[in-house]
Each structure stands twice: as structure tokens, then as C-alpha cells.
Amino acid sequence: MTLIDETEEADALTIGRRIRQLRTARGITLEELASTVDRAPSQLSMIETGKREPKLTLLQAIARALGVTVDALLEGEPLDERSTAEISLERAMKGQTFQALGIEPFRIAKTVPTEMLRALLAMHGEIERLRDERAATPEEARRANVELRDLMRRQDNYFADLEREASAILEAIQHPGGPLTQRSASEIAAHLGFTLHYASDLPQTTRSVADLENGRLYLSSSVPAKGDARTAVLQALASRILGHAEPRSYAEFLRQRVETNYLTGALLVPEEHVVPFLQDAKARRAISIEDLRDAYSVSYETAAHRFTNLATQHLGIPVHFLKVHESGTITKAYENDDVNFPTDRLGSIEGQMCCRRWTSRVVFDVEDRFNPYYQYTDTGNGTYWCTARVEASSEGLHSVSVGVRFDDTRWFIGRDTTERSVSKHSVEACCRRAPAALEERWRQNSWPNVRTPRTLLATLPTGSFPGVDTTDVYEFLEAHAPR
């Protein structure tokens, strides 16, 4: 429908209700008015309900019968509350919200109380508001991210309730301790009432799909070949363990993602068993993310994340974590050790460029990818030590690094490194500007064509689960449901 069509339809609705309002105020029945203007009552009824727009000659006849001018019908007094509510609801019923809910437009009878019309309009307005809220812009997403990061910092990235959930699940399957086996992950699924099924046609916008009605958990058949099968299963089950409901906002969706990843890590690397392991390493001054990774058979990133969960709470060591894309963009970050990461005006770290001299960027130029890379970095607010590795992903290479303040370096393997750098990314003179000679030579003689990230200008996908094609999901479940 074009914008002109909508305007004409809106005018027809208003004109029709104004005719009915004037007619009833004068005590004239529909049949009496129809007889006066020589038309069928059904024709006038369609005009009053806005389903037909009257021609000018008929409009003039109706105006004479009601004792008003044509202008009074077109631009007269405001409609009464009842008529205004009816028009608003009729317009709403023709909109996307009612269509998306599958509600067919219905006739608003005179017997429908005005209070009910108000309630329907209030609910429609709230649904519209939530829809707009879910269509988060990149700025709104960054705000939600900043709020979540502040919470993580206040709690030292340690969530006791999630640790308890993990402990209860592990106790339920009688996990003996140490690395969680693939069989144990399957036992957790069975404990929660799910059977595992691998499918080659899993919807592309999903990592897994849970059939809650039939207790079936579908995962991609390519997961075992590409990564840790345990992680895929546990991430899929985490929302069930935590009782997540359909998210009502992007902030809630983001919080659920963080909780899911945290719980997965807590199951793979159980607090009860790993804390003595880390405390012993600290006593020997031999803390190593690599040793944590190898002891629990997890990825380096999972080990690094898990260390940030436990380091401050159980070892008294503030830490920072960075995941940086090979382009230099920070994709994940956490800190409670006062490290000075770059931020935008909202305080968001993700999406900013990591300093070229920071460990997370320097490691990309290190040829030795077998051994960890260690580096001290002098900054404007102190010296920090970091250990970093480069890992491959579907989106290219990423570096994952964990770091601490200089005074806490004594607890870590790698503290004897001679690698050292200076980073002043908080001031303009650091790597954010090219060397003076290069800038003078090329600033006026170059024009790069920017490779703009797809999400920079667009809003985030709408829906309860941003980016998920629900039609694909429902068609997949319908095709795979047991008959």
C-alpha cells in the first residue's frame, strides 16, 4: 500500500466517524439519513465505517441532511473519544503488528465497551514499543554491552549463582572431577531430558535447535570436525539449565549469551576442581593459561575466559582479557586491573582499534605459533604483562591474550621475557597517527576506499533472537519431528 493510499484511507475513516457522530447527536437513524439522501442504508453504513469514500455530491447531500457544511464533515470538530478509539484500532488492525500476530481485522460493534478499545490500543502500543526497542541500533547495542561489562567488572567477572548451577549439574551426573568427557556432556543432556541428534541441514542462522516438545537437541553434523563437540552441546543446554525465557530486549539477549558461555565454561572447567589446581600453580609461581588449557582439554580462549572468572575471586589477582581480530579490531574485552583500553564516547571497548604496540597486536607478527608469546607493555598508567596466542576461526585469525599488572607478574610462567614495548594509545601521538614523515608524504596524496563493517550503518536484526530466521527453524523442526 502506498503512502497516498494510507492517507486516503485515514481520511475516509475520519469522515465516516464524523458523519456517524453528527447523525447520532441529532437523533437520526441510519435508515432515516439513507432515505433523505436517497441511498441504501448499507451504502451509508460502509461510508460511516470508512470502507467506502463518498463522492463529493453524496457528501454535499449528507451535509445538508445533517444541517452542516461540507467543510464541517472534512475538517470539523475533533471526534469524541469513542470514535477516535475506533479509528485508531481499525488503523492498528491493518498494520504489521496485528498481521505478525495473525489477528484478522474484525468489526468493532457498538456493544464493545470503550474501555476494551483502550486496553487493546494500550497493548498494541506496548508491542510496538518493544518491537522498536528490539530493533537495536549499533549505538544501543554498545550501551547494552557497556552496562553488562560494568556488571562483570563489579563482580570481578565471577558469578556465584552460575557456579552453583554448574556444580549441581555435575553432582547430578556424578562427575568425578577433572576434564568433562564427551560422554559426560551426553549424560548432562540425558539428565535434562534431551537426546542428541546431528543434522546436516541445521538452519544456517543457528548453532543448535532444541525441540522442547520432543526432548530432542539438534546440532550441526559438522561440529565434531570443526571444534569441541562438548562445547556445542553444553552451550545448547545452558539456556535450559538457566531457565531462560524469550528475551524481551537486546540487553537481555546479550546477558543470556554471556550467562550461557559462563555456564559452559564452568561445566568444562569445574570450580571445585580447578581452584586447587590454580592455587597450587600460584604457590609454585607457575600459573600458565596453556597448562590450564591442557589440563581440562579446552580451547585456549575457554581457558583464558575461565581464568578471568576465578583469578580475582580465588587468587586475589586482578586481570584483563582481550580478543583481537587480525585487522586490529577488539572483539571481546574484560578488565578489572585498571588497564587503559581504548573506548568510544559511550565507554564501549568492542569495535575499537587495539594499539599496534600492545601484545594482542604484536603477537600476529611472531613466527612461532607453537609457544606462547609474552610481553611487558609500559602504558600511561603503569606496566602490564601479557601472554597471548593466535587462533584461527571462521572469521579469520584472532589473538587471545590475558594480562596482569607488573606486581602480579611474579605468579606467572613467562615473567622472565625480555620482550617490551611502550603503548600510549590514550594520547593522539601513539599508533593512531602515522609517523610524521609518512603522514606529510601521503596525507594529501591518498584516498583509501573504506571497507565498512556491514553492521556499522544498519540496525541489528530484529526479533527475539537477533539474526535467527524463525521460519527456517520451524520448518526444520517440522521436518525432523518424530512421527
DOSE-179168 format. One record per residue: residue in one letter; x negated, y negated, z negated of N, C-alpha, C in turn. Coordinates in steps of 0.2 Angstrom, whole numbers, plus 5000, padded with zeros to 4 digits. Layout:
! residues N
aXYZXYZXYZ
...
//
This chain:
! residues 483
m499650065000500050005000499649945000
t499749895004499349835005499549784999
l499149734998499249684993499949644995
i500049635001500649595003501249645001
d501249705003501749745001501949744993
e501449744989501549744982501849684980
t501649624983501949564981502649554983
e502849584989503549584991503949624987
e503649684985504049724980504149694974
a503649664971503749624965504249574965
d504249534971504749484971505449514972
a505549574975506249604976506449624969
l506049654965506149674958506449614954
t506049554954506249504950506849464953
i506949464959507549434962508149474960
g508149544961508649584959508849584952
r508349584947508549574940508849504938
r508649454942508949394940509649384943
i509749424948510449424951510949464945
r510649514943511049554938511149514932
q510549484930510649444923511149384924
l511149354930511649294930512349324931
r512449384935513049414935513349434929
t512949474925513249494918513349434913
a512949384914513049324910513749294911
r513949294917514649274919515249314919
g515049384917515549424916515849454922
i515449454927515649484934515449554935
t515849594937515649664938515349674945
l514949724945514649744952515149744958
e515649774956516149784961516449714963
e516649674958516849604960516449564964
l515749564962515249524966515249554973
a515249624974515149654981515749634985
s516349634982516949614986516949544988
t516649494984516649424985516149414991
v515549454991515049444997515149495003
d515749525002515849575007515349625009
r515149655003514649715004514849775000
a514549825001514749884997514349884990
p514649904984514349904978513649934978
s513649994981512950024982512449984985
q512649944990512149904993511849854988
l512349824984512149774979511749804973
s511949864972511549904966510849904968
m510749924975510049934977509649864977
i509949814978509649744978509449734971
e509949744966509849724959509249764956
t509149824958508649874956507949864959
g507949814964507349804968507149844973
k507649894975507449944980507649914987
r507949864988508049834994508049754993
e507649724998507649654998508149625002
p508549574999509149545003508949495008
k509249495013509149445019509349375016
l509149325019509249255017510049245017
t510449265022511149255022511549285017
l511349345015511649385009511449345003
l510849325002510549294996510949224995
q511149195001511549125000512249144998
a512549195000513149214998513249234991
i512749274989512649294982512649234977
a512149184979512049124975512749084975
r513149074980513749044980514249074975
a514249144976514749184971514549174964
l513949164962513649154955513649084953
g513749034958513848964956513148934955
v512648964959511948934958511648924965
t511048894965510748884971510248944973
v510048954979509649004981508948994977
d508748934976508148924973508148954965
a508748944963508848974956508749054956
l508949084961508849154962508049174963
l507749124967507049144969506549114963
e506649064960506249034955506549004949
g507049044947507449014942507149024935
e507649024930507449034923507049094922
p506649104917506249164915506849224914
l506649284915507149334914507149354907
d507649384904507749404897507249454896
e507149474890506649524888506849594891
r507449614891507649674894507449684901
s507649634905507449634912506749634913
t506349594909505649584910505349654909
a505549694903505349754902505449804907
e506049804910506249854915505749844921
i505649774923505249764929504549794928
s504249774922503549794920503549874920
l504049904918503949984918504050014925
e504449984929504550004936503949994940
r503549934939502949924942502449984939
a502449994933501950044930502050104933
m502650124934502850194936502550204943
k502450154947502250154954501450154954
g501150144948500450134948500050204947
q499350194947498950254947499050294940
t499150264935499150294928499750344928
f500350324930500850374930500750424935
q500450414941500350464946499850514943
a499350484940498750534937499050584932
l499550554928499850604923500450644926
g500550634932501050674936501750664934
i501850594931502550574929502950544935
e503450574937503850544943504250484941
p504250434945504750374943505450394942
f505750364937506450384935506850314935
r507450324935507950274935508050244928
i507950184926508050154920508750144918
a509150184915509850174914509950124909
k510550094909510750044904510750074897
t510850134896510850164889510150174886
v509650164890508950174887508850114883
p508650124877508550064872507950024874
t508049964873507449914874506849934871
e506949954864506349974860505950034864
m506350084867505950134870505550104876
l505850054880505450024885504849994883
r504849964877504249934874503749984872
a504050034869503550094867503150124873
l503550134879503250164885502750114888
l502850044888502449994890501849994886
a501849994879501349994875500850054876
m501150114877500750174878500350164885
h500750144890500450134896499850084896
g499950034892499449984891498750014888
e498950054883498350084879497950134884
i498350174888498050214893497650184898
e497850124900497450084905496850054902
r496950034895496350004892495750064891
l496050124889495550174888495150194895
r495550194900495350204907494750154909
d494950094907494450044909493850054904
e493950074898493350074894492950134896
r493250184898492850244900492450234907
a492650184911492350164917491750124915
a491250154911490750114908490250084913
t490050024913489549994917488950014914
p488350004918487750024915487549984909
e487849914909487749874903488049904896
e488649934897489049964892488750024890
a488450064895488050124893487450114889
r487150054891486550044887486650024880
r487249984879487449964872487650024868
a487950074871488150134868487450174866
n486950174870486350204869485950174863
v485950104863485650064858485950084851
e486550084851486950104845486750174842
l486750214847486550284845485850294842
r485350254846484650254844484550224837
d484950174836484950144829485150194824
l485650234825485850284820485350334819
m485050354825484450404824483850374820
r483750314821483150284818483350284810
r483950264808484150254801484050324798
q484250374801484250444798483550484800
d483050444802482450474804482550534809
n483050524813483150574818483350644815
y483550644809483650704805484450704803
f484850764806485550764804485650824800
a485750814794485850874789486450914791
d486950884793487550924795487450974800
l487050944805486950994811486451044809
e486051034805485551084802485951144798
r486451114794486851164791487251204796
e487551174801487951214806487451274809
a486851254811486451304814486251354809
s486151334803485951384798486551434797
a487151414797487751454796487851504802
i487751484808487751524813487251574813
l486651564812486051604811486151664806
e486451634800486651684795487151734797
a487651704801488251754803487951804807
i487451794811487251854816486651884813
q486451864806485951894803485251894806
h485151834808484451814812483951824807
p483451864808482851874803482351824803
g482351774807481851724807481451724813
g481051674814480651664820480951644826
p480651664832481051644838481651674839
l482151634842482851664843482751704850
t482951764850482851804856483451794860
q483451814866483951814871484551854869
r484451914866484951954863485351914857
s484951874853485251834848485751784850
a485551754856485951704859486551734861
s486551794864487151834866487551854860
e487251864854487651884848487951824846
i487751764846488051704844488651694849
a488551704855489151694860489751744857
a489551804856490051854854490351834847
h489951814843490251784836490751734837
l490651694842491151634844491751664848
g491751724850492251754854492151744861
f491551734864491451724871491051784874
t491151804880490751844884490451804889
l489851824891489451784896489451814903
h489551764908489651784915489251734919
y488851764923488451724928488751714935
a488851654937489151644944488751604948
s488751624955488351594960488751534962
d489351524961489751464963489951414958
l489551414953489751364947489751294950
p490251254948490351184951489651154950
q489551114956488851084956488751024950
t489350994948489350944943489250974936
t489251034935489251064928488651114927
r488451114921487851164919488151234917
s488851224914489151284912489951264912
v490351314912491051304911491351364906
a491651334901491951384896492751394898
d492951454898493651474899493851484892
l494151434889494351444882494951494881
e495351494886495951544886495751614885
n495251634890495051704890494351714887
g494051664883493451684880492851704884
r492851664890492351684895491851614896
l491251624896490751574897490351584903
y490451544908490151544915489551504915
l488951534917488351504918488151514925
s487651474928487451474934486951534935
s487051574940486651634941485851624942
s485751554943485051534945484751514938
v485051504933484751484927484151524924
p484251594924483651634922483051624926
a483151614932482551604936482251534936
k482651484934482351414933482151394927
g482451424921482251394915482451444909
d482451424903482651464897483351484897
a483551544898484251564898484551554891
r484151554886484451544879484651474879
t484351424881484551354881485151344884
a485251374890485851364894486451394890
v486351444887486951474883487051434877
l486551414873486651384867486951314868
q486751274873487051214875487751214876
a487951274880488651284882489051294875
l488751334870489151354865489151294859
a488651254859488651204854489251164853
s489551144858490151104858490751144854
r490751204856491251244852491051254845
i490451264843490251264836490451204832
l490351144836490451074833491151054833
g491551094837492251074837492351004841
h491950994846492050934850492750934853
a493050874853493650864857493450824863
e493950814867493850774873493650704871
p493050684874492850614872493250564874
r493350514870493850454871493450394874
s492750394874492450344877491750364879
y491350324882490650344884490250354878
a490350304873489950314867490050384864
e490650404864490750464861490450524865
f490550514871490250564876489450574875
l489150514874488450514873488250544866
r488650534861488550554855488550634855
q489050654858489150734859488550764862
r488350734867487750764871487150764866
v487050714862486450714858486550764852
e487150774850487350824845487250894848
t487450904854487350974857486650984858
n486250944860485550954861485150964854
y485350924849485050934842485251004840
l485851024840486051094838485751144841
t485651144848485251194852484551194849
g484251144848483551144846483551174839
a484051164834484051184828484151264828
l484451294833484551364833483951394836
l483651364841483051394844482451394839
v482351334835481851324830482151314823
p482351364820482751354813482351314808
e482651274805482351234800482051274794
e482451324792482151364786481551394788
h481451414794480851454796480251404798
v480451354801479851314804479551264799
v479951244794479651194790479051214786
p479051284783478451304780477951314785
f478051324792477551334797477251264798
l477651204798477351144799476951114793
q477251134787476951114781476251144780
d476251204782475551244782475051214787
a475351194793474951154798474651094795
k475051054792474850994789474351004784
a474451054779473951064774473251084777
r473251114783472651134786472451074791
r472751024791472650964796472650994803
a473151034805473051064811473751064815
i474151004814474851004817474751004825
s475051044828475051044836475751054839
i475951014843476551024847476551094851
e475951104854475851164858475951224853
d475651224847475751284843476451294841
l476851234840477551244839477951274845
r477751244851478051274857477951354857
d477351374856477151444857477451484852
a477451464846477751504840478451514841
y478851474844479551484845479751494852
s479351504857479451514864479951464867
v479851404866480251354869479851304873
s480151264877479851214881479451164877
y478951134880478651084876479051024874
e479551004878480050954877480450974871
t480651034871481051054865480651054858
a480051074859479651074853479451004851
a479350954855479250884854479850854850
h480450874853481050844850481150874843
r481050934842481150964836480650944831
f480050924833479550894828479850824826
t480150784830480350724828480950734823
n481350784824481950794819481650804812
l481050844811480850864805480250834802
a479850794806479250764804479250714798
t479750674799479850624793480150654787
q480750694788481050714783480650764778
h480250814782479950864778479150854777
l478850814782478150804781477950734779
g478450684779478350614777477950574783
i478050604789477650564795478150534799
p478150464800478550434805478250444812
v478650454817478350474823478750434829
h478450444835478850414841478750474846
f479250464851479350514856479550474863
l479150494868479350464875479350524880
k479850514885479850554891479850504896
v479350504901479250454906479250494913
h479650464918479650494924478950474928
e478750504933478150494936478150424940
s478750394940478750324943478650274938
g478550294931478450254926479050234922
t479650254924480250234920480350274914
i480450244908480650284902481350314903
t481350374902482050414902482350434896
k481850444891482050454884481550424879
a481850404873481350374868481650384861
y481250384857481350384850480750354846
e480950314840480350294836480650274829
n480250284824480350264818479650244814
d479150234819478550214816478250144818
d478750104820478650034822478250024828
v478250074833477850064839478250014843
n477949974847478249924851478449944858
f478949984859479150004866479449944869
p479449934876479749884880480549894879
t480949844879481649844879481949794883
d482549804885482949744889483249704883
r483649654886483949604881484449634876
l484649694878485149724874484749774868
g484149784869483749824865483649894867
s483849904873483849974876483149984879
i482850044877482150074879482250104886
e482750154887482850194893482950144899
g482550164904482650124910482050074911
q481650054905481150014906480550044908
m480050004911479450024913478950034908
c478650094907478150114902477450084904
c477150054899476450024901475950074904
r475650044909475150094913474650114908
r474450084903473950104899474150144893
w474750154892475050204887474850274889
t474850314884474650394885475150424890
s475750404889476350434894476250424901
r475850364903475750354910475050374912
v474550364907473850394909473850464910
v474250504907474250574907474350604915
f474750564919474850584925474250584930
d473750544928473050544932472550594929
v472750634924472250684921472350744925
e471750774928471750834932471950894928
d471750894922471850954918472550964915
r472951004918473651014916473751074911
f473151104910473251164906473151144898
n472751104897472651074890473051014889
p473251004882473550934881473050874881
y473350824883472950754883473050714877
y472550694874472550654868472350584869
q472550534866472350464867472550414861
y472050374859472150314855472350254859
t472850224857473050154860473150104855
d472750054857472749994852473249944855
t473749924851474349884853474349824848
g474749774850474849714846475049724839
n475349784837475549794830475249864827
g474549874830474249924827473949974832
t473650024830473350084834473750144833
y473950174839474350234839473950294842
w474050354840473850414843474350454846
c474250474852474750514856474550584859
t474950634859474750694863475350694868
a475150714874475550714880475450774885
r475950794888475950844893476350824899
v476250844905476650834911477050894913
e477650894914478050944916478450934922
a478650984926479050974932479750984930
s480150944934480950954933481250944940
s481850954941482250944947482150874950
e482050824945481950754947481250734948
g480750784948480050764949479650774943
l479050744942478650754936478850704931
h478850734925478950694919478350704914
s478150654910477750664904478150664898
v477950704893478250704887477750694882
s477750644877477250634873477550624866
v477150634861477350624854476750584851
g476850534847476350494844476450474837
v475950454833476050434826475550374825
r475650344820475150284818474450314816
f473950264817473250284816473150324809
d473450304804473350334797473650404797
d474050424801474350484801474050534806
t473550514809473250554814472850614811
r472650604805472250654801472550714801
w473250724802473550784801473550824807
f473350794813473450824819472850854823
i472850914826472350934831472350884837
g471750864839471650814844471450744842
r471350734835471250674832470550654834
d470050694836469350684837469250664845
t469850644848469750624855469350564856
t469050554861468650484862469050444867
e469650474870470050434875470350374871
r470250314873470550254870470750204875
s471250164874471550114878471850054874
v471950004878472249944875472949924879
s473449924875474049904878474349844875
k474549794879474849734877475449724881
h475849774882476449764886476949714883
s476949694877477349644874477249574876
v476649564880476449504882476449504890
e476549454893476549454901475849474904
a475349464900474649474903474449544904
c474849584901474749664902474849684909
c475049754909475049784916475649764920
r476149724917476749704920476549654926
r475949624925475749574931475049604934
a475049604940474449624944473849584942
p473249614943472649574942472649504946
a472349454943472449384946472249384953
a471649414955471449414962471849444966
l472149504964472649544969473249494970
e473549464964474149434964474049374969
e473449334968473349274973473349294980
r473049354981472949384988473649404992
w474049434988474649464991475349434989
r475349394984476049374982476449344987
q476149304991476449264996476449305003
n476149365003476049395009476349465009
s476849475005477049545004477849545003
w478149595005478949595003479149675003
p479149694997479249774996480049774997
n480249835000480949855000481149894994
v481449864989481549904983481949964984
r481750014980482150074980482550074974
t483150044975483650034969483950094967
p483950104960484250164957484950164959
r485250224960485950224963486450194957
t486250204951486750184946486650114943
l486150074947486050004944486649964946
l486949964952487449924954488149954953
a488150014952488850054951489050064944
t489650064943489850094936489750164936
l489750184929489650264928490250294930
p490250364932490850394934491350394929
t491950394931492550384926492750464924
g493150464919493450524917493150544910
s493450594907493250614900492550644900
f492350674905491650694906491350664912
p491050604911490750574917490350614922
g490550604928490250644933490450714935
v490950734931491150804932491750804936
d491750844942492350844946492850904943
t493350874940493850924936494150964941
t494350944947494650984952494251054953
d493551034955493151094956493151144950
v493151114944493151154938493751194937
y494351164938494951204938495051254943
e494851244949494851294955494351344953
f493751334950493351384949493651434943
l493951404938494251444933494751484935
e495251454940495751494943495551554947
a494951544950494651594955494351654951
h494151634945493751684941494151714935
a494651684933495051714928495251784928
p495251824923495451894924496151904925
r496351944930497051954932497352014928
//
